[in-house]
Amino acid sequence: MAGKRVVILIERRYRSIGQVYVCEGGPLGTFTLAEDCTDRGRAPGPSPLDVDVLSELAALVSAIKSA
């Protein structure tokens, strides 16, 4: 479905995976897309692990260790 536009029925946020969209799938019913799989997600960085992603990861690991 790359490049296709779909109708978003529901937007949800989960702690574990973040924002997701439940979309209309026509005769097949509905399907769920993670925000990163849409044009609404974060723009890709210059490399898979850029400084922003690594700093977020470091903050997450620190938060988990202190919990």
Rosetta blueprint (number, residue, H / E / L):
1 M L
2 A L
3 G L
4 K L
5 R L
6 V L
7 V L
8 I E
9 L E
10 I E
11 E E
12 R E
13 R E
14 Y E
15 R L
16 S L
17 I L
18 G E
19 Q E
20 V E
21 Y E
22 V E
23 C E
24 E E
25 G L
26 G H
27 P H
28 L H
29 G L
30 T E
31 F E
32 T E
33 L E
34 A E
35 E H
36 D H
37 C H
38 T L
39 D L
40 R L
41 G L
42 R L
43 A L
44 P L
45 G L
46 P L
47 S L
48 P L
49 L L
50 D L
51 V H
52 D H
53 V H
54 L H
55 S H
56 E H
57 L H
58 A H
59 A H
60 L H
61 V H
62 S H
63 A H
64 I H
65 K H
66 S H
67 A L
